[in-house]
Amino acid sequence: LGFSHGGLVAAAYAIAHPGRLRKLVLTVGLAAFTPEMQTDAERVIASFAGEPWHADATAALAREESGDYGTPEEAGAMWNAMVPLYFSRWEERYRPLVEVERMNPEPLRQFNATPFDLRPDLGRIDAETLVITGRDDFICGPAAAQVLADGIPRAELVIVEQAGHMLHLEQPAAYSAAVEAFLAR
C-alpha cells in the first residue's frame, strides 16, 4: 500500500519487481503531473475561495511551489497553513491529526525539483491494483487516478465522494471498505 508520494514509490517498486507483488493499493497516488491534474487542482482550490483559511493556504502553497521555505520550522508552518486544502471539507477537529511543529524541508524540495513520469512503464505492473482517491483531492484526484487506472493492466478505480487527499481521515469507513473488499478477493 502506498499513500500519496508513497504511491509513487510503491508503483515504481511494482514496475521494477513485477513478480513480487500479488496486490497493490495506490491511495491518492500519481504517475506524473499532467495538465488534467493542474485543471483538477485549480477547480478544487477555487471551490474553497470563500473559506476563511483560503488566502493563507494558497499563499503557503505558492511558497511550497517556489521553494520559499528553508528551516524545518518554516516548512512546518507552511504545511500547517496549507493543510486545509488537503481535505474536501476542512474541520478544525482534523488539526491535531495533521499539524506539525517542524518538517524537514529537503524531501519536499527534492520531490518538487525532480521530474518523474511512470506512465510509459505502468503496463509492467503485474499485480492486481486498487487505485483509490478522493473526488476533491487537489493533488492526486480523479485525473491522477485515471492515469494510473488506465495504465495498469489489472487496475480497479475507486473515487470516494466528499473526500480530499486525506480521504482516510475524512471517509474512513468508505476507504476501509474499499481496501478490505479489494484485499479479500
C-alpha positions in Angstrom: 0.0 0.0 0.0 1.4 3.4 -1.0 -0.2 6.7 0.1 0.5 9.9 -1.9 4.2 10.1 -2.6 4.4 6.6 -1.2 2.1 5.5 -4.0 4.7 6.7 -6.5 7.3 4.7 -4.6 5.0 1.6 -4.5 4.2 1.9 -8.2 7.9 2.2 -9.0 8.7 -0.9 -6.9 5.9 -2.8 -8.7 7.3 -1.8 -12.1 10.9 -2.8 -11.1 9.8 -6.1 -9.5 6.6 -7.3 -11.3 6.7 -10.8 -9.8 7.0 -9.8 -6.2 3.5 -8.4 -5.6 0.1 -10.1 -5.8 -1.9 -7.0 -4.8 -1.2 -3.3 -4.8 -3.2 -0.4 -3.3 -2.3 3.1 -4.6 -4.0 5.6 -2.3 -4.1 9.1 -3.7 -1.1 8.4 -5.9 0.1 9.6 -9.2 2.3 8.6 -12.1 3.2 12.1 -13.4 2.0 15.6 -13.2 -0.4 16.3 -16.1 -2.4 19.2 -17.5 -5.6 17.4 -16.3 -4.2 17.3 -12.8 -3.5 21.0 -12.9 -7.1 21.6 -14.0 -8.4 19.4 -11.1 -6.1 21.3 -8.7 -7.4 24.7 -9.9 -11.0 23.6 -9.7 -10.7 22.3 -6.1 -8.6 25.3 -4.8 -11.1 27.7 -6.4 -14.0 25.9 -4.7 -12.6 26.9 -1.3 -12.4 30.6 -2.2 -15.0 31.6 0.5 -13.2 29.8 3.3 -11.5 31.9 6.0 -8.3 29.9 5.6 -8.2 30.1 1.8 -5.8 33.1 1.4 -3.3 31.7 3.9 -3.5 28.2 2.4 -2.9 29.4 -1.2 -0.1 31.7 -0.1 1.5 28.7 1.6 1.0 26.6 -1.5 2.7 29.2 -3.6 5.7 29.3 -1.1 5.9 25.5 -1.4 5.8 25.5 -5.2 8.5 28.2 -5.4 10.7 26.6 -2.7 10.4 29.6 -0.5 11.0 27.8 2.8 14.3 26.9 4.5 14.1 25.8 8.1 12.1 22.9 9.5 10.0 25.5 11.4 9.2 27.4 8.2 8.3 24.2 6.4 6.1 23.1 9.3 4.3 26.5 9.4 3.8 26.3 5.6 2.3 22.8 5.9 0.0 23.9 8.7 -1.3 26.8 6.7 -2.0 24.8 3.5 -3.3 21.6 5.1 -7.0 22.6 4.8 -6.6 22.3 1.1 -5.9 18.6 1.6 -9.5 18.0 2.7 -12.8 18.0 0.9 -14.2 20.0 3.9 -11.8 21.3 6.4 -12.8 20.9 10.1 -10.6 22.0 13.0 -11.1 18.6 14.5 -8.5 17.3 11.9 -5.8 19.7 13.0 -4.3 17.5 15.8 -4.0 14.7 13.3 -2.1 16.6 10.7 -0.4 19.6 12.4 3.4 19.6 12.8 5.9 21.8 14.6 8.7 21.1 12.3 9.1 19.4 8.9 12.3 18.5 7.1 12.2 20.8 4.0 14.6 18.8 1.9 12.4 15.8 0.9 9.7 18.2 -0.4 12.2 20.4 -2.1 13.7 17.4 -3.9 10.3 16.0 -4.8 9.3 19.3 -6.4 12.6 19.7 -8.2 12.9 16.2 -9.6 10.8 15.4 -12.7 9.2 11.9 -12.9 6.9 10.1 -15.3 6.0 6.5 -14.7 3.3 6.4 -17.4 5.4 4.6 -20.0 6.1 1.8 -17.5 2.7 1.3 -15.8 1.9 -1.6 -18.1 4.7 -3.6 -16.4 2.7 -3.7 -13.1 1.5 -7.3 -12.9 -0.3 -7.1 -9.5 -4.0 -6.6 -9.2 -4.2 -2.9 -8.3 -6.7 -0.8 -6.4 -6.4 2.9 -7.3 -8.3 4.9 -4.8 -8.7 8.7 -4.4 -10.9 11.4 -3.1 -13.2 13.3 -5.5 -11.9 16.6 -4.1 -8.2 15.8 -3.9 -6.4 18.8 -5.4 -3.1 17.0 -5.9 -3.8 13.3 -6.7 -7.5 13.5 -7.6 -9.6 11.8 -10.3 -7.4 12.9 -13.2 -4.3 11.4 -11.5 -6.2 8.2 -10.5 -7.5 7.8 -14.1 -3.9 7.9 -15.4 -2.9 5.1 -13.1 -6.0 3.0 -13.7 -5.7 3.4 -17.5 -2.0 2.4 -17.4 -2.1 -0.6 -15.1 -3.5 -3.7 -16.8 -5.4 -5.1 -13.8 -6.4 -1.9 -12.1 -9.7 -1.0 -10.4 -10.5 2.6 -9.8 -12.5 3.9 -6.8 -13.3 7.5 -6.3 -14.5 8.4 -2.8 -17.1 11.2 -2.6 -16.7 14.0 -0.1 -13.0 13.3 0.4 -9.8 15.1 -0.5 -6.2 13.9 -0.2 -6.8 12.8 3.4 -9.6 10.5 2.4 -8.7 8.0 5.0 -9.4 10.7 7.7 -12.5 12.2 6.0 -14.2 9.0 4.9 -12.5 6.2 6.9 -15.4 3.7 6.6 -15.6 4.1 2.8 -11.8 3.9 2.5 -11.5 0.9 4.7 -14.4 -0.9 3.0 -13.0 -0.4 -0.5 -9.5 -1.6 0.6 -10.8 -4.5 2.6 -13.1 -5.7 -0.2 -10.2 -5.5 -2.7 -7.8 -7.4 -0.5 -10.4 -10.1 0.4 -10.8 -11.1 -3.3 
